[in-house]
Amino acid sequence: MTRKQRDDLNRMNNYETYIVPPAEIQTYEELFQFEYTPNQQVFEHSVKAWCKLLGNFINAEESIVRETLRPSQNSLPPLPPHSELIFNYKQVLEAMKRNDSSWMQYIRET
């Protein structure tokens, strides 16, 4: 492996600091969960996630983000539980619990 290839690989492995240092990465679930529920706390969590993401590029005003997202709140049907979507759900769940429980917050059980 050449030095350039190694440097490129290191940059890719550290993408959150390489893209827009110091970038704050947000998950899809955090950004878009408000579309699936009328819950106000979920909506506010998504607003804050969008502000953090946009804050990597601009000074995003929370009131403008909230106003922009509001029409899409609860605009989609609830997502089905992961047990209905993943064939080997029990095995996946057990592996997640054994290896990295931080992802458990994203599992839809109901």
N, CA, C and O atoms as a GROMACS GRO file, in nm:
protein
  440
    1MET      N    1   0.085  -0.117   0.000
    1MET     CA    2   0.000   0.000   0.000
    1MET      C    3   0.090   0.124   0.000
    1MET      O    4   0.187   0.134   0.076
    2THR      N    5   0.057   0.216  -0.086
    2THR     CA    6   0.137   0.339  -0.094
    2THR      C    7   0.100   0.432   0.022
    2THR      O    8  -0.002   0.414   0.088
    3ARG      N    9   0.185   0.531   0.044
    3ARG     CA   10   0.159   0.628   0.150
    3ARG      C   11   0.028   0.704   0.123
    3ARG      O   12  -0.049   0.728   0.216
    4LYS      N   13   0.004   0.740  -0.002
    4LYS     CA   14  -0.120   0.811  -0.038
    4LYS      C   15  -0.242   0.724  -0.010
    4LYS      O   16  -0.342   0.772   0.044
    5GLN      N   17  -0.235   0.595  -0.046
    5GLN     CA   18  -0.347   0.505  -0.019
    5GLN      C   19  -0.372   0.494   0.131
    5GLN      O   20  -0.487   0.493   0.176
    6ARG      N   21  -0.264   0.484   0.209
    6ARG     CA   22  -0.277   0.474   0.354
    6ARG      C   23  -0.339   0.602   0.411
    6ARG      O   24  -0.425   0.596   0.499
    7ASP      N   25  -0.294   0.718   0.360
    7ASP     CA   26  -0.352   0.845   0.406
    7ASP      C   27  -0.499   0.856   0.371
    7ASP      O   28  -0.580   0.901   0.452
    8ASP      N   29  -0.535   0.814   0.249
    8ASP     CA   30  -0.676   0.815   0.207
    8ASP      C   31  -0.759   0.724   0.296
    8ASP      O   32  -0.871   0.759   0.334
    9LEU      N   33  -0.706   0.607   0.327
    9LEU     CA   34  -0.777   0.512   0.412
    9LEU      C   35  -0.795   0.571   0.552
    9LEU      O   36  -0.902   0.557   0.611
   10ASN      N   37  -0.693   0.634   0.604
   10ASN     CA   38  -0.704   0.697   0.736
   10ASN      C   39  -0.810   0.807   0.735
   10ASN      O   40  -0.886   0.820   0.831
   11ARG      N   41  -0.814   0.886   0.628
   11ARG     CA   42  -0.915   0.991   0.618
   11ARG      C   43  -1.055   0.932   0.614
   11ARG      O   44  -1.147   0.983   0.679
   12MET      N   45  -1.072   0.824   0.539
   12MET     CA   46  -1.204   0.761   0.531
   12MET      C   47  -1.245   0.703   0.666
   12MET      O   48  -1.361   0.711   0.704
   13ASN      N   49  -1.150   0.646   0.738
   13ASN     CA   50  -1.181   0.588   0.869
   13ASN      C   51  -1.215   0.696   0.971
   13ASN      O   52  -1.282   0.668   1.070
   14ASN      N   53  -1.169   0.816   0.948
   14ASN     CA   54  -1.196   0.928   1.038
   14ASN      C   55  -1.281   1.034   0.968
   14ASN      O   56  -1.257   1.154   0.982
   15TYR      N   57  -1.380   0.989   0.893
   15TYR     CA   58  -1.456   1.080   0.807
   15TYR      C   59  -1.524   1.192   0.882
   15TYR      O   60  -1.537   1.302   0.828
   16GLU      N   61  -1.570   1.168   1.006
   16GLU     CA   62  -1.642   1.275   1.074
   16GLU      C   63  -1.554   1.395   1.106
   16GLU      O   64  -1.605   1.507   1.116
   17THR      N   65  -1.424   1.375   1.120
   17THR     CA   66  -1.337   1.490   1.144
   17THR      C   67  -1.274   1.538   1.014
   17THR      O   68  -1.221   1.649   1.008
   18TYR      N   69  -1.278   1.457   0.911
   18TYR     CA   70  -1.217   1.494   0.784
   18TYR      C   71  -1.310   1.581   0.700
   18TYR      O   72  -1.265   1.674   0.632
   19ILE      N   73  -1.439   1.551   0.704
   19ILE     CA   74  -1.535   1.621   0.618
   19ILE      C   75  -1.547   1.768   0.658
   19ILE      O   76  -1.513   1.856   0.580
   20VAL      N   77  -1.594   1.793   0.776
   20VAL     CA   78  -1.612   1.929   0.825
   20VAL      C   79  -1.571   1.930   0.972
   20VAL      O   80  -1.656   1.914   1.060
   21PRO      N   81  -1.445   1.948   1.000
   21PRO     CA   82  -1.401   1.941   1.140
   21PRO      C   83  -1.454   2.059   1.220
   21PRO      O   84  -1.456   2.170   1.166
   22PRO      N   85  -1.497   2.044   1.340
   22PRO     CA   86  -1.533   1.918   1.404
   22PRO      C   87  -1.680   1.886   1.375
   22PRO      O   88  -1.768   1.941   1.441
   23ALA      N   89  -1.707   1.801   1.282
   23ALA     CA   90  -1.842   1.770   1.238
   23ALA      C   91  -1.920   1.694   1.345
   23ALA      O   92  -1.865   1.610   1.416
   24GLU      N   93  -2.048   1.725   1.354
   24GLU     CA   94  -2.138   1.650   1.441
   24GLU      C   95  -2.226   1.563   1.351
   24GLU      O   96  -2.307   1.615   1.274
   25ILE      N   97  -2.210   1.434   1.362
   25ILE     CA   98  -2.283   1.339   1.279
   25ILE      C   99  -2.416   1.306   1.346
   25ILE      O  100  -2.422   1.286   1.467
   26GLN      N  101  -2.523   1.302   1.268
   26GLN     CA  102  -2.656   1.266   1.317
   26GLN      C  103  -2.704   1.144   1.240
   26GLN      O  104  -2.673   1.128   1.122
   27THR      N  105  -2.780   1.059   1.306
   27THR     CA  106  -2.831   0.939   1.239
   27THR      C  107  -2.960   0.971   1.163
   27THR      O  108  -3.030   1.067   1.194
   28TYR      N  109  -2.988   0.889   1.065
   28TYR     CA  110  -3.113   0.900   0.989
   28TYR      C  111  -3.231   0.893   1.086
   28TYR      O  112  -3.327   0.970   1.075
   29GLU      N  113  -3.224   0.799   1.181
   29GLU     CA  114  -3.334   0.779   1.275
   29GLU      C  115  -3.361   0.906   1.354
   29GLU      O  116  -3.476   0.944   1.374
   30GLU      N  117  -3.255   0.973   1.400
   30GLU     CA  118  -3.273   1.095   1.477
   30GLU      C  119  -3.330   1.208   1.391
   30GLU      O  120  -3.412   1.288   1.437
   31LEU      N  121  -3.286   1.215   1.268
   31LEU     CA  122  -3.330   1.322   1.179
   31LEU      C  123  -3.476   1.307   1.135
   31LEU      O  124  -3.549   1.405   1.126
   32PHE      N  125  -3.517   1.184   1.107
   32PHE     CA  126  -3.648   1.164   1.044
   32PHE      C  127  -3.753   1.094   1.131
   32PHE      O  128  -3.862   1.065   1.083
   33GLN      N  129  -3.722   1.068   1.257
   33GLN     CA  130  -3.820   0.997   1.339
   33GLN      C  131  -3.948   1.076   1.359
   33GLN      O  132  -4.053   1.017   1.384
   34PHE      N  133  -3.942   1.206   1.348
   34PHE     CA  134  -4.060   1.292   1.368
   34PHE      C  135  -4.167   1.267   1.261
   34PHE      O  136  -4.284   1.298   1.283
   35GLU      N  137  -4.128   1.212   1.146
   35GLU     CA  138  -4.225   1.189   1.038
   35GLU      C  139  -4.321   1.074   1.068
   35GLU      O  140  -4.423   1.060   1.001
   36TYR      N  141  -4.289   0.994   1.168
   36TYR     CA  142  -4.366   0.874   1.196
   36TYR      C  143  -4.451   0.882   1.323
   36TYR      O  144  -4.515   0.784   1.360
   37THR      N  145  -4.453   0.998   1.388
   37THR     CA  146  -4.526   1.008   1.515
   37THR      C  147  -4.572   1.152   1.541
   37THR      O  148  -4.507   1.247   1.497
   38PRO      N  149  -4.684   1.167   1.613
   38PRO     CA  150  -4.728   1.302   1.653
   38PRO      C  151  -4.660   1.347   1.784
   38PRO      O  152  -4.683   1.459   1.828
   39ASN      N  153  -4.578   1.261   1.844
   39ASN     CA  154  -4.515   1.289   1.973
   39ASN      C  155  -4.428   1.415   1.965
   39ASN      O  156  -4.336   1.424   1.884
   40GLN      N  157  -4.459   1.512   2.052
   40GLN     CA  158  -4.388   1.640   2.049
   40GLN      C  159  -4.243   1.626   2.093
   40GLN      O  160  -4.156   1.696   2.039
   41GLN      N  161  -4.214   1.538   2.189
   41GLN     CA  162  -4.076   1.519   2.234
   41GLN      C  163  -3.991   1.462   2.120
   41GLN      O  164  -3.876   1.503   2.102
   42VAL      N  165  -4.046   1.370   2.044
   42VAL     CA  166  -3.974   1.313   1.930
   42VAL      C  167  -3.949   1.424   1.827
   42VAL      O  168  -3.840   1.433   1.770
   43PHE      N  169  -4.050   1.507   1.803
   43PHE     CA  170  -4.035   1.617   1.708
   43PHE      C  171  -3.921   1.710   1.751
   43PHE      O  172  -3.837   1.746   1.669
   44GLU      N  173  -3.920   1.748   1.878
   44GLU     CA  174  -3.816   1.839   1.928
   44GLU      C  175  -3.677   1.775   1.919
   44GLU      O  176  -3.579   1.843   1.891
   45HIS      N  177  -3.670   1.644   1.944
   45HIS     CA  178  -3.542   1.574   1.932
   45HIS      C  179  -3.492   1.580   1.787
   45HIS      O  180  -3.374   1.602   1.763
   46SER      N  181  -3.582   1.562   1.692
   46SER     CA  182  -3.544   1.570   1.550
   46SER      C  183  -3.503   1.712   1.512
   46SER      O  184  -3.408   1.730   1.435
   47VAL      N  185  -3.573   1.811   1.564
   47VAL     CA  186  -3.537   1.951   1.537
   47VAL      C  187  -3.394   1.977   1.583
   47VAL      O  188  -3.314   2.036   1.510
   48LYS      N  189  -3.362   1.933   1.704
   48LYS     CA  190  -3.227   1.954   1.757
   48LYS      C  191  -3.123   1.878   1.675
   48LYS      O  192  -3.013   1.929   1.653
   49ALA      N  193  -3.157   1.756   1.629
   49ALA     CA  194  -3.065   1.679   1.546
   49ALA      C  195  -3.038   1.752   1.414
   49ALA      O  196  -2.924   1.758   1.368
   50TRP      N  197  -3.144   1.806   1.354
   50TRP     CA  198  -3.127   1.883   1.229
   50TRP      C  199  -3.042   2.007   1.252
   50TRP      O  200  -2.958   2.041   1.169
   51CYS      N  201  -3.062   2.074   1.364
   51CYS     CA  202  -2.983   2.194   1.394
   51CYS      C  203  -2.835   2.158   1.410
   51CYS      O  204  -2.748   2.233   1.365
   52LYS      N  205  -2.808   2.046   1.475
   52LYS     CA  206  -2.668   2.002   1.490
   52LYS      C  207  -2.606   1.970   1.354
   52LYS      O  208  -2.494   2.011   1.325
   53LEU      N  209  -2.681   1.898   1.272
   53LEU     CA  210  -2.630   1.862   1.140
   53LEU      C  211  -2.606   1.988   1.055
   53LEU      O  212  -2.498   2.005   0.998
   54LEU      N  213  -2.705   2.074   1.049
   54LEU     CA  214  -2.692   2.196   0.971
   54LEU      C  215  -2.585   2.289   1.028
   54LEU      O  216  -2.522   2.365   0.956
   55GLY      N  217  -2.566   2.281   1.159
   55GLY     CA  218  -2.466   2.364   1.224
   55GLY      C  219  -2.324   2.337   1.176
   55GLY      O  220  -2.235   2.418   1.199
   56ASN      N  221  -2.304   2.224   1.110
   56ASN     CA  222  -2.174   2.195   1.050
   56ASN      C  223  -2.146   2.287   0.931
   56ASN      O  224  -2.032   2.305   0.890
   57PHE      N  225  -2.252   2.346   0.876
   57PHE     CA  226  -2.240   2.424   0.754
   57PHE      C  227  -2.286   2.569   0.767
   57PHE      O  228  -2.228   2.660   0.707
   58ILE      N  229  -2.391   2.588   0.848
   58ILE     CA  230  -2.450   2.722   0.862
   58ILE      C  231  -2.492   2.743   1.007
   58ILE      O  232  -2.490   2.650   1.088
   59ASN      N  233  -2.529   2.863   1.040
   59ASN     CA  234  -2.587   2.893   1.170
   59ASN      C  235  -2.738   2.876   1.157
   59ASN      O  236  -2.808   2.970   1.120
   60ALA      N  237  -2.787   2.757   1.188
   60ALA     CA  238  -2.929   2.725   1.169
   60ALA      C  239  -3.011   2.774   1.288
   60ALA      O  240  -2.982   2.739   1.403
   61GLU      N  241  -3.112   2.853   1.262
   61GLU     CA  242  -3.202   2.900   1.367
   61GLU      C  243  -3.305   2.791   1.395
   61GLU      O  244  -3.372   2.742   1.304
   62GLU      N  245  -3.315   2.754   1.522
   62GLU     CA  246  -3.405   2.646   1.560
   62GLU      C  247  -3.550   2.675   1.521
   62GLU      O  248  -3.621   2.583   1.481
   63SER      N  249  -3.593   2.798   1.531
   63SER     CA  250  -3.731   2.832   1.496
   63SER      C  251  -3.759   2.809   1.347
   63SER      O  252  -3.868   2.765   1.310
   64ILE      N  253  -3.661   2.837   1.262
   64ILE     CA  254  -3.678   2.816   1.118
   64ILE      C  255  -3.679   2.667   1.086
   64ILE      O  256  -3.758   2.622   1.004
   65VAL      N  257  -3.591   2.591   1.151
   65VAL     CA  258  -3.588   2.446   1.131
   65VAL      C  259  -3.722   2.386   1.175
   65VAL      O  260  -3.780   2.304   1.105
   66ARG      N  261  -3.771   2.428   1.292
   66ARG     CA  262  -3.898   2.377   1.344
   66ARG      C  263  -4.012   2.407   1.247
   66ARG      O  264  -4.094   2.320   1.218
   67GLU      N  265  -4.018   2.531   1.198
   67GLU     CA  266  -4.123   2.573   1.105
   67GLU      C  267  -4.116   2.493   0.974
   67GLU      O  268  -4.219   2.461   0.915
   68THR      N  269  -3.996   2.463   0.930
   68THR     CA  270  -3.977   2.388   0.805
   68THR      C  271  -4.018   2.243   0.820
   68THR      O  272  -4.077   2.184   0.729
   69LEU      N  273  -3.988   2.184   0.936
   69LEU     CA  274  -4.017   2.042   0.958
   69LEU      C  275  -4.162   2.015   0.996
   69LEU      O  276  -4.215   1.907   0.970
   70ARG      N  277  -4.228   2.113   1.059
   70ARG     CA  278  -4.363   2.092   1.115
   70ARG      C  279  -4.462   2.028   1.016
   70ARG      O  280  -4.534   1.936   1.056
   71PRO      N  281  -4.471   2.071   0.890
   71PRO     CA  282  -4.569   2.009   0.799
   71PRO      C  283  -4.546   1.859   0.776
   71PRO      O  284  -4.638   1.788   0.737
   72SER      N  285  -4.424   1.812   0.799
   72SER     CA  286  -4.394   1.670   0.776
   72SER      C  287  -4.411   1.585   0.902
   72SER      O  288  -4.398   1.462   0.896
   73GLN      N  289  -4.441   1.648   1.015
   73GLN     CA  290  -4.459   1.571   1.138
   73GLN      C  291  -4.577   1.476   1.123
   73GLN      O  292  -4.685   1.516   1.079
   74ASN      N  293  -4.555   1.351   1.160
   74ASN     CA  294  -4.658   1.247   1.155
   74ASN      C  295  -4.718   1.231   1.016
   74ASN      O  296  -4.836   1.198   1.002
   75SER      N  297  -4.637   1.253   0.913
   75SER     CA  298  -4.686   1.244   0.775
   75SER      C  299  -4.674   1.105   0.715
   75SER      O  300  -4.726   1.079   0.606
   76LEU      N  301  -4.606   1.015   0.784
   76LEU     CA  302  -4.587   0.880   0.733
   76LEU      C  303  -4.646   0.779   0.832
   76LEU      O  304  -4.651   0.806   0.952
   77PRO      N  305  -4.689   0.663   0.783
   77PRO     CA  306  -4.742   0.562   0.875
   77PRO      C  307  -4.630   0.508   0.964
   77PRO      O  308  -4.513   0.508   0.924
   78PRO      N  309  -4.664   0.464   1.084
   78PRO     CA  310  -4.561   0.409   1.174
   78PRO      C  311  -4.487   0.294   1.107
   78PRO      O  312  -4.544   0.215   1.033
   79LEU      N  313  -4.359   0.286   1.136
   79LEU     CA  314  -4.278   0.178   1.081
   79LEU      C  315  -4.309   0.048   1.156
   79LEU      O  316  -4.334   0.052   1.277
   80PRO      N  317  -4.308  -0.064   1.086
   80PRO     CA  318  -4.335  -0.191   1.154
   80PRO      C  319  -4.219  -0.230   1.245
   80PRO      O  320  -4.107  -0.181   1.227
   81PRO      N  321  -4.244  -0.316   1.342
   81PRO     CA  322  -4.134  -0.362   1.428
   81PRO      C  323  -4.028  -0.435   1.344
   81PRO      O  324  -4.059  -0.495   1.241
   82HIS      N  325  -3.904  -0.429   1.390
   82HIS     CA  326  -3.797  -0.496   1.317
   82HIS      C  327  -3.818  -0.647   1.310
   82HIS      O  328  -3.771  -0.712   1.217
   83SER      N  329  -3.889  -0.702   1.408
   83SER     CA  330  -3.915  -0.847   1.407
   83SER      C  331  -3.997  -0.889   1.285
   83SER      O  332  -3.992  -1.005   1.243
   84GLU      N  333  -4.072  -0.796   1.227
   84GLU     CA  334  -4.150  -0.825   1.106
   84GLU      C  335  -4.069  -0.807   0.978
   84GLU      O  336  -4.110  -0.852   0.871
   85LEU      N  337  -3.954  -0.742   0.989
   85LEU     CA  338  -3.874  -0.709   0.872
   85LEU      C  339  -3.747  -0.792   0.858
   85LEU      O  340  -3.698  -0.814   0.747
   86ILE      N  341  -3.693  -0.839   0.971
   86ILE     CA  342  -3.566  -0.912   0.970
   86ILE      C  343  -3.592  -1.059   0.994
   86ILE      O  344  -3.644  -1.098   1.098
   87PHE      N  345  -3.554  -1.141   0.896
   87PHE     CA  346  -3.581  -1.284   0.903
   87PHE      C  347  -3.523  -1.347   1.029
   87PHE      O  348  -3.594  -1.419   1.100
   88ASN      N  349  -3.398  -1.321   1.059
   88ASN     CA  350  -3.332  -1.380   1.176
   88ASN      C  351  -3.321  -1.277   1.289
   88ASN      O  352  -3.214  -1.257   1.347
   89TYR      N  353  -3.431  -1.213   1.318
   89TYR     CA  354  -3.436  -1.104   1.414
   89TYR      C  355  -3.378  -1.142   1.550
   89TYR      O  356  -3.299  -1.066   1.607
   90LYS      N  357  -3.413  -1.258   1.602
   90LYS     CA  358  -3.365  -1.298   1.735
   90LYS      C  359  -3.214  -1.311   1.738
   90LYS      O  360  -3.149  -1.269   1.834
   91GLN      N  361  -3.157  -1.369   1.634
   91GLN     CA  362  -3.012  -1.383   1.628
   91GLN      C  363  -2.944  -1.247   1.617
   91GLN      O  364  -2.842  -1.222   1.681
   92VAL      N  365  -3.001  -1.159   1.536
   92VAL     CA  366  -2.944  -1.025   1.520
   92VAL      C  367  -2.950  -0.950   1.654
   92VAL      O  368  -2.854  -0.885   1.693
   93LEU      N  369  -3.062  -0.959   1.721
   93LEU     CA  370  -3.080  -0.893   1.850
   93LEU      C  371  -2.979  -0.944   1.952
   93LEU      O  372  -2.918  -0.866   2.025
   94GLU      N  373  -2.962  -1.076   1.958
   94GLU     CA  374  -2.866  -1.134   2.052
   94GLU      C  375  -2.723  -1.088   2.021
   94GLU      O  376  -2.647  -1.056   2.112
   95ALA      N  377  -2.688  -1.085   1.892
   95ALA     CA  378  -2.554  -1.042   1.853
   95ALA      C  379  -2.532  -0.895   1.889
   95ALA      O  380  -2.424  -0.857   1.934
   96MET      N  381  -2.634  -0.814   1.870
   96MET     CA  382  -2.623  -0.672   1.903
   96MET      C  383  -2.604  -0.654   2.054
   96MET      O  384  -2.521  -0.574   2.097
   97LYS      N  385  -2.679  -0.728   2.132
   97LYS     CA  386  -2.668  -0.718   2.278
   97LYS      C  387  -2.529  -0.761   2.325
   97LYS      O  388  -2.474  -0.703   2.418
   98ARG      N  389  -2.474  -0.861   2.261
   98ARG     CA  390  -2.341  -0.911   2.299
   98ARG      C  391  -2.230  -0.814   2.262
   98ARG      O  392  -2.132  -0.798   2.336
   99ASN      N  393  -2.244  -0.748   2.147
   99ASN     CA  394  -2.132  -0.672   2.091
   99ASN      C  395  -2.138  -0.521   2.109
   99ASN      O  396  -2.036  -0.460   2.142
  100ASP      N  397  -2.251  -0.461   2.088
  100ASP     CA  398  -2.257  -0.315   2.096
  100ASP      C  399  -2.399  -0.272   2.129
  100ASP      O  400  -2.480  -0.250   2.039
  101SER      N  401  -2.428  -0.262   2.255
  101SER     CA  402  -2.565  -0.233   2.297
  101SER      C  403  -2.608  -0.090   2.267
  101SER      O  404  -2.725  -0.057   2.284
  102SER      N  405  -2.516  -0.004   2.224
  102SER     CA  406  -2.555   0.134   2.195
  102SER      C  407  -2.653   0.143   2.079
  102SER      O  408  -2.727   0.242   2.068
  103TRP      N  409  -2.656   0.043   1.994
  103TRP     CA  410  -2.748   0.044   1.880
  103TRP      C  411  -2.888  -0.003   1.918
  103TRP      O  412  -2.981   0.008   1.837
  104MET      N  413  -2.904  -0.054   2.037
  104MET     CA  414  -3.035  -0.107   2.079
  104MET      C  415  -3.142   0.002   2.081
  104MET      O  416  -3.260  -0.028   2.066
  105GLN      N  417  -3.104   0.126   2.098
  105GLN     CA  418  -3.202   0.235   2.100
  105GLN      C  419  -3.276   0.250   1.968
  105GLN      O  420  -3.383   0.312   1.963
  106TYR      N  421  -3.222   0.193   1.862
  106TYR     CA  422  -3.284   0.206   1.730
  106TYR      C  423  -3.373   0.088   1.693
  106TYR      O  424  -3.435   0.088   1.587
  107ILE      N  425  -3.380  -0.012   1.779
  107ILE     CA  426  -3.463  -0.129   1.751
  107ILE      C  427  -3.609  -0.096   1.779
  107ILE      O  428  -3.644  -0.049   1.888
  108ARG      N  429  -3.692  -0.120   1.679
  108ARG     CA  430  -3.837  -0.101   1.697
  108ARG      C  431  -3.897  -0.235   1.736
  108ARG      O  432  -3.897  -0.330   1.657
  109GLU      N  433  -3.947  -0.242   1.859
  109GLU     CA  434  -4.006  -0.368   1.907
  109GLU      C  435  -4.157  -0.369   1.892
  109GLU      O  436  -4.218  -0.476   1.886
  110THR      N  437  -4.218  -0.252   1.885
  110THR     CA  438  -4.364  -0.248   1.868
  110THR      C  439  -4.400  -0.150   1.760
  110THR      O  440  -4.518  -0.131   1.730
   0.00000   0.00000   0.00000
